[in-house]
Amino acid sequence: MTASSKNLSKTLKESGPAPKLKPLLEETLKRCNGERRRENDPVGMAWAFTHDEDREVVSLFASSLAYGRVDLLRRAIDQVLQPMGDRPAEFLRQVEPSVLGGLWDGFVYRMTRGPDITDLATAIQKTLRIEGSLENLYLKTPDKSRPCRLDRDSPLISSRAEHLARASEFVMTLRDRRRRPEVVRGFRYLLPDPADGSACKRLHLFFRWMARGPDLVDFGIWKNLPPAMLVMPLDTHTARLCRYLGLLERKSIDNKAAIEVSRRLQQFDPRDPLKYDFALCHLGISGRCIHRRSPEHCPNCPIEAACILPQHPVGDPR
């Protein structure tokens, strides 16, 4: 570990989130035009629909494909949605399962292929026909054939640990309802399991869209998952920014890191810690931060006063 990274780690342990950070985040939120920015975010694809059941279905497709460049992933999401028309939830309820197999022939987006989308669509179709909605699946008593990881069966989620256990069960059930006999790598990537210990950014993004709000970004469709129980959708860009702001000490970007950030944001708003996520995410991917102190760049950053970044980049031996 270099001297710069040691100093940053020491600062994190001693101070945690900077005292100045909350008002700066609140001010950043006020200035953030959510309606405009969501049009450059995968959640904007779901806002094109007016019915909650369609927004729920589209959100799972969109969040599952939310990796890579925004312009390319939005194009890929649009290609997936087109065959289902204006009412994708109703379409999936009514269409014959055999028809789904040919809807996405030739679809390719990075590591995702048409059969992976068919598996996901088949899983959603079965869920709509059995439970009626994705939320009902999330709240359902666990499959008795698998070890139960839930502390209790309650319609209102009471802890983050219970949410993660239900999230894992949600994913495993959807995987079981695929079209193909085996779970292949491409389909597994669309539905990561929190029990594996990874950050599962795209899955937590879906839950945030469902449980937070309603506001100009998130829908607030699910009423039984309190926003306080959500986990931060953490990726490389957001994790780096969170370290600079004293929100994250852990080096690995995994489930433990996502929970660490969630808990520290909860100090600012116990009931709705992830309200800051959208602003942090767009600051993280904007490219404005050059990862070191700079008199040319830093004064223009809205959260510069709370940044604990050393003079040189973390890992820079200078």
C-alpha positions in Angstrom: 0.0 0.0 0.0 1.4 3.4 -1.0 1.6 6.4 1.4 -1.3 8.1 -0.4 -3.6 5.2 -0.1 -2.6 4.7 3.6 -3.4 8.3 4.3 -6.8 8.0 2.6 -7.6 4.8 4.5 -6.6 6.5 7.8 -8.8 9.5 7.0 -11.7 7.2 6.3 -11.4 5.4 9.6 -11.0 8.6 11.6 -13.7 10.7 10.0 -16.2 8.5 8.1 -18.5 10.6 6.0 -17.4 14.2 6.1 -19.7 16.4 8.2 -20.0 18.8 5.2 -21.2 16.0 2.9 -24.9 15.8 3.8 -25.7 19.5 2.9 -23.6 19.2 -0.2 -25.5 16.1 -1.4 -28.8 17.7 -0.6 -27.8 20.7 -2.6 -26.6 18.5 -5.5 -30.0 16.8 -5.4 -31.8 20.1 -5.6 -29.8 21.1 -8.7 -30.1 17.7 -10.3 -32.7 17.7 -13.1 -34.0 14.1 -12.6 -36.4 14.3 -15.5 -33.7 15.4 -17.9 -31.0 13.0 -16.6 -33.2 10.0 -16.6 -33.4 10.3 -20.4 -29.7 9.4 -20.4 -30.2 6.5 -17.9 -31.8 3.1 -18.4 -34.6 4.0 -16.1 -35.8 6.4 -18.8 -36.9 3.4 -20.9 -39.4 2.3 -18.3 -40.8 5.9 -17.9 -42.0 5.6 -21.5 -44.8 3.3 -20.2 -47.8 4.6 -18.1 -49.1 1.4 -16.4 -47.3 0.2 -13.2 -47.3 -3.4 -14.3 -45.5 -2.5 -17.6 -43.0 -0.3 -15.7 -42.3 -3.2 -13.4 -41.6 -5.6 -16.3 -39.7 -3.2 -18.4 -37.6 -2.2 -15.4 -36.4 -5.7 -14.9 -35.4 -6.0 -18.6 -33.7 -2.6 -18.5 -31.8 -3.0 -15.3 -30.6 -6.5 -16.3 -29.1 -5.0 -19.5 -27.7 -1.8 -17.8 -24.0 -2.5 -18.4 -21.7 -0.8 -20.9 -22.1 2.6 -22.6 -25.4 4.3 -22.0 -26.2 5.0 -25.6 -25.5 1.3 -26.6 -27.4 -0.2 -23.7 -30.4 2.0 -24.3 -30.4 0.8 -27.9 -30.2 -2.8 -26.8 -33.1 -2.4 -24.3 -35.2 -0.8 -27.1 -34.5 -3.8 -29.3 -35.7 -6.1 -26.5 -38.8 -4.2 -25.8 -40.0 -3.6 -29.4 -41.5 -7.1 -30.0 -43.7 -6.7 -26.9 -45.4 -3.5 -28.0 -47.0 -0.8 -25.8 -48.2 -3.3 -23.1 -45.4 -5.7 -22.4 -46.9 -7.2 -19.2 -50.2 -8.0 -21.0 -48.3 -9.3 -24.0 -46.3 -11.7 -21.9 -49.4 -12.9 -20.1 -51.2 -13.6 -23.4 -48.6 -14.8 -25.9 -47.9 -18.5 -26.3 -44.6 -19.6 -24.7 -43.5 -21.2 -28.0 -43.7 -17.7 -29.7 -41.1 -16.3 -27.3 -38.4 -18.5 -28.7 -38.2 -16.6 -32.0 -38.7 -13.0 -30.9 -35.1 -12.2 -30.2 -33.3 -14.3 -32.9 -30.1 -12.5 -33.8 -30.1 -10.2 -30.8 -26.6 -9.5 -29.6 -25.4 -7.0 -26.9 -21.9 -7.6 -25.7 -22.2 -10.9 -23.7 -26.0 -11.1 -23.9 -27.6 -13.1 -26.7 -31.2 -13.7 -27.9 -31.6 -17.0 -26.0 -30.6 -15.2 -22.8 -33.4 -12.7 -23.3 -35.8 -15.5 -24.1 -34.9 -17.1 -20.8 -35.6 -13.9 -19.0 -38.9 -13.2 -20.8 -40.0 -16.8 -20.1 -39.3 -16.4 -16.4 -41.2 -13.2 -16.3 -44.1 -14.7 -18.2 -44.4 -17.6 -15.8 -44.2 -15.2 -12.8 -47.0 -13.0 -14.2 -49.2 -16.1 -14.7 -48.4 -17.7 -11.3 -48.0 -14.8 -8.9 -49.5 -12.0 -10.9 -46.5 -9.6 -10.5 -42.8 -9.5 -9.8 -43.5 -7.9 -6.4 -45.7 -10.9 -5.4 -42.9 -13.2 -6.3 -40.5 -11.2 -4.1 -42.9 -11.4 -1.2 -43.7 -15.1 -1.7 -42.9 -17.7 0.9 -39.6 -19.4 -0.2 -39.5 -22.5 -2.3 -39.5 -25.4 0.2 -37.1 -27.4 -2.0 -34.3 -24.9 -1.2 -32.9 -24.1 2.2 -34.8 -21.1 3.6 -32.6 -18.1 4.3 -35.3 -15.8 5.6 -35.7 -14.9 9.2 -39.4 -14.5 9.0 -42.3 -14.4 6.5 -43.7 -10.9 6.7 -45.4 -8.7 4.1 -43.3 -5.8 5.3 -39.5 -6.2 5.0 -38.0 -5.4 8.4 -34.2 -5.6 7.8 -31.6 -5.3 5.0 -30.6 -8.9 5.7 -34.2 -10.1 5.0 -34.3 -8.0 1.9 -31.1 -9.6 0.6 -32.4 -13.1 1.4 -35.6 -12.4 -0.5 -33.7 -10.9 -3.3 -31.6 -14.1 -3.6 -34.8 -16.2 -3.6 -36.3 -13.9 -6.2 -33.3 -14.4 -8.5 -33.2 -18.2 -8.0 -36.9 -18.6 -8.7 -36.6 -16.6 -11.9 -33.6 -18.6 -13.0 -35.6 -21.8 -12.4 -38.3 -20.5 -14.7 -36.1 -20.1 -17.7 -36.8 -21.7 -21.1 -33.5 -23.6 -21.6 -32.8 -26.7 -19.5 -29.5 -25.3 -18.2 -28.6 -21.9 -16.6 -26.0 -20.6 -19.0 -23.5 -17.9 -18.3 -25.2 -15.2 -20.3 -28.5 -15.6 -18.5 -26.9 -15.9 -15.1 -25.2 -12.6 -15.8 -28.6 -10.9 -16.3 -29.8 -12.1 -12.9 -26.9 -12.0 -10.4 -27.5 -13.7 -7.0 -26.7 -11.5 -3.9 -25.9 -14.8 -2.0 -22.8 -15.1 -4.1 -21.3 -12.0 -2.5 -21.0 -9.8 -5.5 -22.2 -6.2 -5.6 -25.2 -7.0 -7.9 -25.4 -3.4 -9.0 -28.1 -4.0 -11.7 -30.3 -6.0 -9.5 -30.2 -3.4 -6.7 -30.9 -0.8 -9.3 -34.1 -2.6 -10.1 -35.2 -2.7 -6.5 -34.4 1.0 -6.1 -36.6 1.9 -9.0 -39.4 -0.2 -7.6 -39.3 0.8 -3.9 -38.1 4.4 -3.8 -40.3 7.3 -4.8 -42.4 8.1 -6.6 -40.3 11.0 -7.8 -38.8 12.1 -11.1 -36.5 9.0 -11.2 -37.9 6.1 -9.2 -41.4 4.7 -9.4 -42.3 3.7 -5.8 -44.5 0.9 -7.1 -43.6 -1.7 -4.4 -45.1 -0.7 -1.1 -43.9 -3.6 1.1 -40.1 -2.9 0.6 -39.2 0.1 2.7 -36.5 2.3 1.0 -34.5 2.1 4.2 -33.8 -1.6 3.5 -32.4 -1.0 0.0 -28.7 -1.7 -0.9 -26.6 0.8 -2.9 -26.2 -0.1 -6.6 -22.4 0.0 -6.5 -20.0 -0.1 -9.5 -16.5 1.0 -10.2 -17.3 4.7 -10.8 -19.6 5.1 -7.8 -17.3 3.2 -5.5 -14.3 5.4 -6.4 -16.4 8.5 -5.7 -17.7 7.1 -2.4 -14.1 6.5 -1.2 -13.2 10.1 -2.0 -16.2 11.2 0.1 -15.5 9.0 3.1 -18.5 6.7 2.4 -16.4 3.6 1.6 -13.3 2.1 3.1 -13.4 -1.4 1.7 -11.2 -2.0 -1.4 -13.3 -4.7 -3.1 -16.4 -3.8 -4.9 -18.8 -6.4 -3.6 -21.8 -7.0 -1.4 -20.0 -5.9 1.8 -18.9 -2.7 0.1 -22.4 -1.9 -1.1 -23.8 -2.5 2.4 -21.1 -0.3 3.9 -22.1 2.6 1.6 -25.8 2.1 2.3 -25.2 2.2 6.1 -23.2 5.4 5.9 -25.7 7.1 3.7 -28.4 6.0 6.2 -26.7 8.4 8.7 -27.8 11.2 6.5 -31.4 9.9 5.9 -32.4 6.9 7.9 -35.6 6.3 6.0 -34.4 6.9 2.5 -30.6 6.6 2.2 -30.5 5.8 -1.5 -32.1 9.1 -2.5 -28.5 10.2 -3.0 -27.6 7.4 -5.4 -28.8 9.0 -8.6 -26.7 12.1 -8.0 -23.7 10.1 -6.9 -24.0 7.8 -9.9 -24.1 10.6 -12.4 -21.2 12.4 -10.7 -19.2 9.2 -10.8 -19.7 8.5 -14.5 -19.6 12.1 -15.7 -15.8 12.0 -16.2 -15.4 15.3 -14.4 -13.3 13.9 -11.6 -9.6 13.3 -12.5 -8.9 11.4 -9.3 -6.5 13.9 -7.8 -6.6 17.4 -6.4 -6.5 20.0 -9.1 -7.0 23.8 -9.0 -8.4 23.6 -12.5 -11.0 20.9 -11.9 -11.9 20.6 -8.2 -13.5 24.1 -7.7 -16.1 23.2 -10.3 -17.2 20.0 -8.4 -20.4 20.4 -6.3 -19.1 18.2 -3.5 -15.4 19.3 -3.5 -15.6 20.7 0.0 -16.3 17.2 1.4 -13.7 15.4 -0.7 -10.9 13.7 1.2 -8.9 12.8 -1.9 -5.1 13.4 -1.4 -3.1 15.6 -3.6 -2.1 12.7 -5.8 -4.2 9.8 -7.0 -4.6 6.8 -4.7 -2.0 4.3 -5.9 0.2 7.1 -7.3 3.7 6.5 -5.9 4.7 10.2 -6.1 
